[in-house]
């Protein structure tokens, strides 16, 4: 399996590219909308002019006289082209937004998986520490029992267990009971009596 951090970085890079492309496409649409407004203003001006009014077109630093019908057709054609371009770009924007949303959802899902894996690893690690601690404690008690049992079994009644052995066994039973209750989730303030 690939490195999760590299996978996450790749997803983030892809998302950034989509966002950059989306931003530039939105900027292109805004530019077209601005040109559309300018041409609509010119179209309104043409509609308000008298039929015999002179129309001039700015070409570089020079104003050239232009035929009215030709000027109106040029503006109408420009508006038609701009409207088609705006529709095309709006389709691109919609597509890019869908791809971007999908990529963002993919990133969120991947991050969630990483967090779940980290939590599972931490829980597993805590369980291992708890088991190791309990095993060490149990072995320590057993060593103590074996030591006491050996000391007390040197008496003439070697077959009869001694009182300290019973006391320690009872103590272990209480500790085992408390450990089981703790494992079941009862806290320090709960009733832990056997």
NUVEXGU-137490 format. One line per 5 residues: number of its first residue (from 1); for each residue x, y, z of N, C-alpha, C. Coordinates in steps of 0.05 Angstrom, whole numbers, always signed. Atoms other than C-alpha are relative to their C-alpha. Last residue first. Example, Ala and Ser with C-alpha at 12.3 -4.5 7.8 and 13.67 -1.06 7.14 Angstrom:
% residues 2
2	-16 -24 -1 +273 -21 +143 -15 +22 +14  +18 -24 +0 +246 -90 +156 +18 +24 +0
END
This chain:
% residues 194
194	+4 +25 +14 -348 -185 +891 -28 -11 +4  +0 +22 -18 -351 -111 +912 -6 -26 -15  -17 +22 +11 -333 -63 +857 +0 -24 +18  -1 +22 -19 -387 -12 +870 +15 -23 -13  +21 +21 +2 -371 +47 +825 +4 -21 +21
189	+22 -6 -18 -330 +108 +846 -22 -21 +0  -9 +1 -28 -266 +82 +815 -22 +4 +19  -21 -18 -9 -298 +68 +748 +6 -3 +29  +8 -13 -25 -336 +10 +719 +23 +16 +10  +6 -28 +2 -319 -3 +646 -9 +13 +26
184	+28 -3 +9 -323 -78 +639 -8 +30 +0  +1 +6 +28 -247 -79 +643 -28 +3 -12  -12 -23 +14 -250 -45 +710 -1 -4 -30  +19 -22 -1 -299 -97 +735 +11 +24 -15  +22 +7 +18 -253 -153 +711 -20 +23 +0
179	-10 -3 +27 -193 -119 +745 -22 -6 -20  -2 -29 +6 -231 -111 +810 +9 +5 -29  +27 -10 +2 -249 -185 +809 -1 +30 -7  +10 +10 +25 -177 -205 +795 -28 +11 -4  -13 -15 +21 -154 -160 +852 -10 -8 -27
174	+12 -26 -1 -205 -191 +900 +12 +17 -23  +27 +2 +9 -184 -261 +879 -14 +27 -1  -1 +2 +29 -111 -243 +887 -28 -1 -11  -8 -26 +11 -123 -219 +958 +0 +0 -30  +24 -17 -2 -160 -283 +974 +6 +27 -11
169	+18 +10 +21 -100 -322 +948 -26 +16 +0  -10 -11 +25 -53 -279 +991 -19 -9 -23  +5 -29 +0 -94 -293 +1053 +9 +12 -26  +29 -5 +4 -97 -367 +1037 -5 +30 -1  +6 +8 +28 -20 -371 +1028 -30 +6 -6
164	-8 -21 +19 -10 -331 +1092 -6 -6 -29  +18 -23 -1 -53 -382 +1129 +9 +22 -18  -2 -18 -24 -12 -442 +1109 -19 +23 -3  -8 -27 +7 -30 -497 +1060 -1 +18 +25  +21 -18 -6 -30 -567 +1091 +8 +29 -7
159	+22 +3 +18 +15 -617 +1057 -22 +20 +5  -6 -12 +26 +78 -594 +1092 -23 -1 -20  +25 +5 +15 +52 -608 +1161 +2 +13 -27  +6 +29 -1 +122 -615 +1193 -26 -6 -15  +9 +9 -26 +138 -543 +1169 -6 -30 -1
154	-23 +13 -13 +179 -529 +1106 -8 -11 +27  +2 +29 +3 +113 -514 +1070 +24 -15 +11  +18 +12 -20 +111 -444 +1099 -3 -30 -3  -9 -6 -27 +172 -417 +1062 -17 -15 +21  -25 +15 -5 +155 -452 +997 +9 +4 +28
149	+8 +28 -2 +83 -426 +998 +25 -17 +7  +12 +4 -27 +109 -356 +1013 -7 -29 +4  -21 -5 -20 +156 -358 +953 -11 -5 +28  -19 +22 +0 +105 -389 +907 +21 +2 +22  +14 +23 -10 +53 -338 +928 +18 -24 +1
144	+2 -4 -29 +101 -280 +917 -13 -24 +13  -27 +4 -12 +120 -308 +849 -1 +4 +30  -6 +29 +0 +46 -315 +833 +27 -6 +11  +15 +12 -21 +34 -243 +854 +5 -30 +2  -11 -9 -25 +90 -218 +810 -14 -12 +24
139	-25 +15 -5 +66 -260 +753 +13 +7 +26  +8 +27 -7 -4 -230 +760 +25 -17 +5  +11 -1 -27 +24 -159 +761 -7 -29 +9  -22 -4 -18 +67 -172 +700 -9 +0 +29  -17 +25 +0 +9 -203 +663 +23 +4 +19
134	+14 +20 -15 -36 -144 +682 +16 -26 +3  +0 -9 -29 +15 -93 +659 -14 -21 +17  -27 +4 -10 +25 -131 +593 +2 +7 +30  -4 +28 -3 -50 -135 +582 +28 -6 +11  +17 +9 -22 -59 -61 +595 +5 -30 +5
129	-13 -10 -25 +0 -43 +550 -16 -10 +24  -24 +16 -4 -29 -87 +494 +15 +9 +26  +8 +26 -9 -98 -56 +503 +25 -18 +5  +8 -3 -28 -68 +14 +499 -8 -27 +11  -24 -4 -15 -32 -5 +434 -6 +2 +30
124	-14 +25 +0 -95 -33 +404 +25 +2 +17  +15 +17 -18 -133 +30 +423 +14 -27 +2  -4 -10 -28 -78 +73 +392 -15 -18 +20  -28 +6 -8 -77 +31 +328 +5 +9 +29  -1 +29 -4 -153 +34 +323 +27 -8 +9
119	+15 +5 -25 -152 +110 +333 +1 -30 +7  -17 -9 -22 -98 +117 +279 -13 -5 +27  -23 +18 -2 -137 +74 +231 +18 +8 +23  +10 +25 -12 -201 +114 +245 +23 -21 +3  +5 -4 -28 -163 +179 +234 -10 -25 +13
114	-25 -2 -14 -134 +154 +168 -4 +4 +30  -11 +27 -2 -203 +131 +145 +27 +1 +15  +16 +15 -20 -232 +199 +162 +11 -28 +3  -9 -10 -26 -176 +234 +123 -15 -15 +23  -27 +11 -4 -191 +190 +63 +11 +8 +27
109	+3 +28 -5 -266 +206 +67 +28 -13 +6  +13 +3 -27 -252 +280 +73 -2 -29 +7  -20 -9 -20 -204 +278 +13 -11 -4 +29  -20 +21 -1 -254 +239 -29 +22 +5 +21  +12 +22 -15 -308 +288 -11 +19 -23 +2
104	+0 -8 -28 -262 +345 -34 -12 -22 +17  -28 +3 -10 -248 +308 -99 +1 +8 +29  -6 +29 -2 -323 +299 -112 +28 -4 +12  +15 +10 -23 -336 +372 -97 +6 -30 +5  -13 -10 -24 -280 +393 -144 -14 -10 +25
99	-25 +14 -4 -305 +348 -200 +13 +8 +26  +7 +28 -7 -376 +375 -192 +26 -16 +6  +10 +0 -27 -350 +447 -190 -7 -28 +9  -22 -3 -18 -308 +434 -252 -9 +1 +29  -16 +25 +1 -367 +407 -291 +23 +1 +20
94	+17 +20 -13 -412 +466 -270 +16 -27 +2  +0 -6 -28 -357 +515 -289 -16 -21 +16  -27 +7 -11 -346 +482 -356 +0 +5 +30  -1 +29 +0 -421 +485 -371 +26 -10 +12  +16 +8 -23 -421 +559 -350 -1 -31 +2
89	-17 -3 -24 -363 +568 -399 -16 -7 +25  -21 +21 +1 -404 +541 -457 +17 +1 +26  +13 +26 -5 -464 +583 -438 +20 -22 +1  +8 +0 -28 -421 +646 -432 -13 -27 +7  -24 +5 -16 -389 +630 -499 -6 -1 +30
84	-8 +28 +4 -456 +624 -533 +24 -7 +17  +20 +16 -14 -479 +691 -503 +7 -30 -2  -5 -2 -29 -414 +724 -525 -19 -17 +16  -25 +15 -6 -422 +700 -597 +5 -1 +30  +7 +28 +4 -494 +726 -600 +24 -18 +7
79	+17 +8 -23 -473 +793 -570 -7 -30 -2  -17 +2 -23 -416 +800 -621 -16 -10 +25  -16 +24 +3 -464 +784 -678 +18 -5 +24  +18 +23 -4 -513 +836 -653 +15 -26 -2  +6 +1 -29 -457 +888 -647 -18 -24 +6
74	-25 +7 -14 -431 +873 -717 -5 -3 +30  -5 +29 +5 -501 +873 -747 +25 -10 +15  +21 +15 -16 -516 +941 -715 +5 -30 -3  -7 -3 -28 -450 +970 -742 -19 -16 +18  -24 +16 -4 -463 +943 -813 +8 +0 +30
69	+8 +29 +1 -533 +970 -812 +24 -18 +6  +17 +7 -23 -508 +1039 -790 -7 -30 +1  +28 +3 +8 -451 +1044 -841 -16 -10 +25  +9 +28 +6 -386 +1064 -808 -30 +1 -7  +29 +0 +4 -346 +1129 -805 -8 -28 -8
64	+8 +4 +27 -275 +1118 -779 -31 -2 -2  +28 +6 +2 -248 +1147 -715 -8 -2 -29  +16 -13 +20 -172 +1141 -711 -29 -8 +2  +5 -28 -9 -125 +1127 -652 -19 +15 -19  -25 -12 -10 -131 +1051 -660 -5 +28 +9
59	-20 +19 +9 -195 +1038 -698 +27 +12 +7  -28 -7 -8 -252 +1074 -662 +18 -23 -9  -13 +23 -13 -317 +1064 -701 +29 +8 +6  -29 +2 +4 -362 +1122 -720 +12 -23 +17  -13 +19 -19 -436 +1124 -730 +29 -2 -7
54	-26 +11 +8 -472 +1183 -764 +11 -18 +23  -23 -6 -18 -545 +1193 -750 +25 -13 -10  -21 -15 +16 -594 +1190 -810 +24 +7 +17  -9 +16 +23 -638 +1136 -779 +23 +13 -15  +16 -5 +24 -643 +1173 -713 +13 -16 -23
49	-9 -19 +20 -608 +1140 -654 -20 +4 -23  +10 -27 -6 -644 +1108 -594 +9 +21 -21  +29 +0 +2 -637 +1037 -620 -11 +28 +4  +8 +1 +28 -563 +1047 -633 -30 +2 -3  -6 -26 +13 -553 +1070 -562 -8 +0 -29
44	+20 -19 -9 -588 +1009 -535 +4 +27 -13  +25 +7 +14 -543 +964 -577 -23 +18 +7  -3 -10 +28 -481 +1001 -551 -26 -6 -16  +2 -29 -2 -505 +988 -479 +2 +13 -28  +28 -6 -4 -517 +915 -496 -5 +30 +2
39	+13 +3 +26 -446 +911 -524 -30 +5 +2  -9 -22 +18 -416 +939 -460 -15 -1 -27  +12 -24 -10 -458 +891 -417 +7 +24 -18  +28 +2 +7 -437 +831 -459 -15 +26 +9  +2 -7 +28 -364 +852 -453 -29 -1 -9
34	-6 -28 +2 -371 +852 -377 -2 +9 -29  +24 -15 -9 -406 +785 -379 +4 +30 -1  +20 +2 +21 -349 +757 -421 -25 +16 +8  -10 -17 +22 -297 +782 -371 -21 +0 -22  +5 -28 -8 -338 +751 -314 +9 +20 -21
29	+29 -6 +2 -341 +685 -351 -5 +29 +8  +6 -3 +29 -265 +686 -361 -29 +6 -4  -10 -26 +9 -255 +699 -286 -6 +5 -29  +19 -20 -11 -301 +640 -269 +9 +28 -9  +24 +3 +17 -258 +596 -315 -21 +21 +9
24	-6 -13 +26 -194 +621 -281 -24 -1 -19  -3 -29 -4 -222 +605 -212 +5 +14 -26  +26 -11 -5 -246 +536 -233 +1 +30 +2  +13 +0 +26 -178 +519 -262 -28 +12 +2  -13 -20 +16 -145 +540 -197 -14 +2 -27
19	+8 -26 -10 -196 +500 -157 +12 +23 -16  +28 -4 +8 -186 +438 -200 -9 +28 +9  +0 -5 +28 -110 +444 -192 -29 +5 -10  -10 -27 +5 -118 +452 -117 +0 +7 -30  +21 -18 -8 -161 +389 -113 +8 +29 -5
14	+21 +2 +20 -110 +349 -152 -22 +20 +6  -10 -13 +24 -55 +374 -105 -21 +0 -23  +1 -29 -5 -97 +355 -44 +10 +16 -24  +28 -9 +1 -109 +285 -72 -2 +30 +4  +8 +2 +28 -35 +276 -86 -29 +9 -3
9	-12 -23 +14 -17 +301 -16 -9 +1 -29  +15 -24 -8 -67 +252 +15 +11 +25 -14  +27 +1 +12 -37 +195 -24 -16 +25 +6  -4 -6 +28 +33 +217 -4 -26 -1 -15  -5 -28 +2 +12 +219 +69 +4 +9 -29
4	+25 -15 -3 -20 +150 +64 +5 +31 -3  -1 -16 -25 +45 +119 +37 -25 +18 +2  -15 -25 +2 +25 +70 -17 -1 +15 +26  +17 -24 +0 +0 +0 +0 +18 +25 +0
END
